[in-house]
Amino acid sequence: MKSFEKYKRLIKLSFSLVTILMMVTMYGYLWIGYYNKVILFPFFRRGNWMMIALYGALLVFFMKMYGGFKVGYLKKGNLIYSQILAIIFTNSFTYFQIAVLDKGFFSPFHLIVLTVADAFMIIIWTLAFQMVYVKIFPPRKMLLITGDKSDYHLMEKMNAREDKYEICEVINYRAGMEKIFSEIDKFGGVIVGDMPSHERNLIVKYCFEHSTRSYSVPKISDILLRSSYDLNLFDSPLLLSRNQGLQIEQEFAKRCLDIIGSLFGIIVSFPFFIVIAICIKLTDGGPVFYKQVRLTKGGKEFEIYKFRTMIQDAEKDGVPRLAAEGDKRILPVGRLLRRTRLDELPQIYNILKGDMSLVGPRPERPELAEELTKEIPEFPCRLKVKAGLTGYAQVYGKYNTTAYDKLKLDLTYIRSYSFLLDLKLIIMTPKILFLKESTEGVKE
């Protein structure tokens, strides 16, 4: 594997280039052979190249956005799903683009056939390339160095990617640096768990000196530091952390996006509201909507709106708890709503009212937040911005991601906030709607 390691990025690039070339070529034949002959004002040489290049640019954008190029990083199924999703969005945009050029809507039949053909080619090409890739780059043999806290959840996650990682040995940092360094030399990578900074620094520096790949579990202070600004007023480098949340112009731009997005969402989702309401009503005759007190910016309480997915009086014992795997309280239609996250659609009205934002940390219940704060004192730090319908933790985490890891993701969003990041997370949200792993319940 080491002999090919330096060519790894080049091999991944070749996969991406061939993927794009195949898809663009198929569209090029369709455009020149059909659409350019039937539109009102046909294009000629440069115009045809421009249309094909525009299609390629759209495809690259959506592939990058949804992770369609992340061969060797995503699981095979996730990678294929990401690529097909990118193709669907690209061809959908192309349909409206041609409709504008032709000054009228037309039958989408040919683009639907193209999408099916693209999907077929993607599945064949990706599976074939993945087989070769795994042969060239087998799972990396890893050493896990654990800290005082249990790193079992981390080990469980790494083991879930047996195609990429193989944890061969586990050692605690208290075994001593001499023993740890001798073990590091036996493996192709090291996972550094949650341990005191002094020991972690020694291990990370040793890995750097010996060109050994290391994966470190970041502390909250690491997230705050790496998103700080470089200050070069003196000959000693300084890192500036303003720690004030969003600036006034950022809040204004974010609120404008919320108002426009929520109004658009209300119009588009209205048919879904009708169908979902009927399905819930027919299940047990109970109320369609469910209101619950949640927390938003600054710890302010508000009533969140959701479609009811559980039986009536699901918490009649007065004990608040998250939904578990196979939870019997969840209605049959509720399972579908939770899996696709459609149960959260009514929150569009919370966004329009100003209680929430389109993008932000998940709104927590006061009771659960209080319990989590006892265990994680930094938990309230996520309330420097409004709660969101989608967000960094919702896109990159799962429903059953630990509260501590969700906090890290939320803080990463707050410290890295930009208007473009909000747009990126909104565009990425459709991808997670149909990923089962993103909506898994917590274990009992």
QUIZIPE-V536956 format. One record per run of one state. SS is the DSSP state (a for helix, b for strand, c for the rest). FROM is the first residue (numbers start at 1). LEN is the number of residues. If there is no record, write none. Layout:
{{SS:FROM:LEN} {SS:FROM:LEN}}
This chain:
{{c:1:1} {a:2:4} {c:6:2} {a:8:31} {c:39:6} {a:45:22} {c:67:9} {a:76:27} {c:103:6} {a:109:28} {c:137:3} {b:140:7} {c:147:5} {a:152:8} {c:160:5} {b:165:8} {a:173:3} {c:176:1} {a:177:8} {c:185:4} {b:189:4} {c:193:4} {a:197:13} {c:210:3} {b:213:4} {c:217:3} {a:220:7} {c:227:2} {b:229:3} {c:232:6} {b:238:3} {c:241:7} {a:248:37} {c:285:4} {b:289:7} {c:296:1} {a:297:3} {c:300:1} {b:301:7} {c:308:2} {b:310:1} {c:311:13} {b:324:1} {c:325:5} {b:330:1} {c:331:1} {a:332:9} {c:341:1} {a:342:3} {c:345:2} {a:347:7} {c:354:3} {b:357:3} {c:360:6} {a:366:10} {c:376:1} {a:377:8} {c:385:3} {b:388:3} {c:391:1} {a:392:5} {c:397:6} {a:403:13} {c:416:3} {a:419:15} {c:434:2} {a:436:4} {c:440:2} {b:442:1} {c:443:2}}
